[in-house]
Amino acid sequence: MTTPAGNPMTTEQVNAKARLLMAPVLGAKNTEAVIQRVNALEALQDVRELRPFLAGAKRGAKSPKRKPAVKKTAKPARKKAVKKK
């Protein structure tokens, strides 16, 4: 990764950017766990060890609400029943 000036980002700059982008989705605890493990990828036995931390968003962390892909159409208006006398 590079800065807008074209200089390479330091590990701390990359970690700070990752925190900024991931914490709202994964939560602070899972974000830190992912950052730790990614910074030490060479020590991981299996990349699947990251899965429990990345799946944290499904377990209750707040994620941004998405708009539905298809707009719901309005239901047709009901006609009022006319009472006969």
N, C-alpha and C positions, 0 to 999 in steps of 0.2 A: 504494500500500500504506500501511497505517496501523499504528501501534503499538497495543497493547491499550488505551492511554489515549485513542486516537482521533486522535493526532497523526500527520501524514504522516512516513513514514520517509525518511531521507536516502539519497542514492545509495550511500554507504558502508555503511549498514545493509542495504540491499537486496543489495548485492554480498556482504556477509558471510553473509547468509541463503542466497544462491544457492550460495556456496562450501560451506556446511554441507550443503545438500541434494544438490548435483550431484557434488561430488568423489568420494563413494564409488561412484558409478555411472560417471562419465566419466573419472575420474582428475584429478589436480591440474592437469596441463598443459592438457588440453582444457577444463577448467572455466575457467581463466584466459583462454584464447582466446575462449571463448563470451562471457564477461563483457565483455572488451574490445570485441568486435564488437557486442554488444547495446547497450553504452553509446554506441557510435558508429553506430547504425543508419542515421542520415541519410547517412553516408558510404558505406554499402554500395551497390554497383551492383545486386546481386541477392541476395535473402534466401537463395537456395540456397547462398551462400558459407558459411553456417553448417552445412550438412549434414555435411561431413567431421568436424567437431568433435563434433556431436551423435551421430554414428554410432559414436563411439569405444567405446561400451560393448560393441559386438558384436566388436570386435577384440581382446579379451583383458582389458579392465578387469573387475574382479570385480563382479558384480551379485548382489543378494540372490536366494537360491534360492526358487523358488515351489513351493507344494504342487500336486500334480496336480489338475486340475479334477475328475476322476472317480477315485474310490477303486478301487484294484485289488481284485478279489475273490480270496479265498484259493482255491488249487487244492484239489480234493477229495483226501482222504487216499487213498493207495494201499493196497490190501489186500495183505497179505503172502501170497506163494504158499505153499501147504501142500504139503509133499513127501509123495508116496505111497510106502508101503513095499511 
